[in-house]
Amino acid sequence: MHVVAVEIELHLPGVHSLKEKRSRLKPLLARLQSHFNAACAETDLQNQHQRAIITCVTVSTTGAHAEQMARRIPPWIERNRPDLDVIDEAYTHL
């Protein structure tokens, strides 16, 4: 079993409250989980209105496949969520 985690830093322009931030992130996390069959959660910067760090974890029988799945997530966010900006991404093999 191979596990790859991708940590993605997001900028949420125009967000002025934590409630508004949650209303943008909750549907994103649900769609990522559904589309990529990955475990996803907000993992840092929870108290900042316009910044978020989310982590998505993929599992596969091969390391190459797990990493391939994880590397498709940030471009998917950029294509499907123009209201969010991907600032940075980091991959970890667990």
HELIX and SHEET records of a PDB file:
HELIX    1   1 LEU A   18  PHE A   36  1                                  19    
HELIX    2   2 GLY A   63  ARG A   71  1                                   9    
HELIX    3   3 ILE A   73  ASN A   80  1                                   8    
SHEET    1   A 4 ALA A  39  ASP A  44  0                                        
SHEET    2   A 4 ARG A  51  SER A  60 -1                                        
SHEET    3   A 4 HIS A   2  HIS A  11 -1                                        
SHEET    4   A 4 ASP A  85  HIS A  93 -1                                        
END                                                                             
